[in-house]
Amino acid sequence: MPTKTITFESIIDRYAKAVAVVVDEDHDATPATNLDAFLGQLQDAIESLDQCHMDSDDADSAVTYLIDARDSGGAEQQILLAKAEQHLVRARDLFDDYATAF
């Protein structure tokens, strides 16, 4: 059974909107469209979550894995991207909670 290839673009497509909502208190920030912008918004989201005493560990781990994946290739990159996505899946609920609470 073939495994699904994860790309930076697919991660950005799935999570950028949820991250952008956390970054801007008016919830109208433009979602990131490239990795550097996504990492920047994700780091800003972590700061927002921390200020509200919300657990940002999954988002923080995702940043680390994405940065490591950017600097790797092949099978190693796929493993790192998969780990980043696992953390983003868990963090997405937190992003949604933040958006409805604030």
C-alpha positions in Angstrom: 0.0 0.0 0.0 1.6 3.3 -1.0 2.1 6.0 1.6 0.8 9.5 1.2 3.5 12.0 0.4 3.3 15.0 2.7 4.5 18.4 1.4 5.1 21.7 2.9 2.4 23.0 0.6 -0.2 20.4 1.8 0.5 21.3 5.4 0.2 25.0 4.7 -3.1 24.4 2.8 -4.6 22.5 5.7 -3.5 24.6 8.6 -2.7 28.2 7.5 -6.2 29.5 7.9 -6.6 28.1 11.5 -3.2 29.6 12.4 -4.0 33.0 10.9 -7.1 33.3 13.0 -5.0 33.1 16.2 -2.5 35.6 14.9 -4.9 38.5 14.5 -7.3 39.5 17.3 -9.9 40.5 14.6 -9.5 37.1 13.0 -8.9 38.5 9.6 -5.2 37.9 9.0 -4.3 36.6 5.6 -3.3 33.0 5.8 0.3 32.2 4.9 1.0 30.9 1.5 4.7 29.9 1.9 6.7 28.1 4.5 8.5 31.1 5.9 5.3 33.1 6.3 3.6 30.0 7.8 6.4 29.5 10.3 6.2 33.2 11.3 2.5 33.0 11.8 2.8 29.8 13.7 5.3 31.3 16.0 3.1 34.4 16.5 0.2 32.0 17.3 2.3 30.3 19.9 2.9 33.7 21.6 -0.8 34.4 21.5 -1.7 31.1 23.0 1.0 31.5 25.7 -0.4 34.9 26.7 -3.8 33.3 27.3 -2.2 30.4 29.3 -3.2 27.9 26.6 -0.9 24.9 26.0 1.1 25.6 22.9 3.4 22.6 23.1 2.0 20.9 20.0 2.3 24.1 17.9 5.9 24.6 19.2 6.8 21.0 18.3 5.3 21.5 14.8 7.6 24.5 14.3 10.6 22.5 15.3 9.8 19.6 13.0 9.0 21.9 10.0 12.3 23.7 10.4 14.2 20.4 10.6 12.2 19.1 7.6 13.2 22.3 5.6 16.8 21.4 6.2 16.5 17.7 5.2 15.4 15.7 2.3 14.0 12.3 1.1 12.7 9.8 3.6 13.9 11.9 6.6 12.0 14.9 5.4 8.8 12.8 5.1 9.2 11.5 8.6 9.7 15.1 10.0 6.7 16.4 8.0 4.5 13.6 9.3 5.5 14.4 12.8 4.8 18.1 12.2 1.4 17.2 10.9 0.6 15.0 13.9 1.3 18.0 16.2 -0.7 20.4 14.0 -3.7 18.0 14.0 -3.7 18.3 17.8 -3.0 22.0 17.8 -5.8 22.7 15.3 -8.4 22.1 18.1 -6.6 24.6 20.3 -6.6 27.1 17.4 -10.3 26.6 17.0 -10.9 27.0 20.7 -8.9 30.2 20.7 -10.8 31.6 17.8 -14.2 31.0 19.5 -13.0 32.2 22.9 -11.4 35.5 21.8 
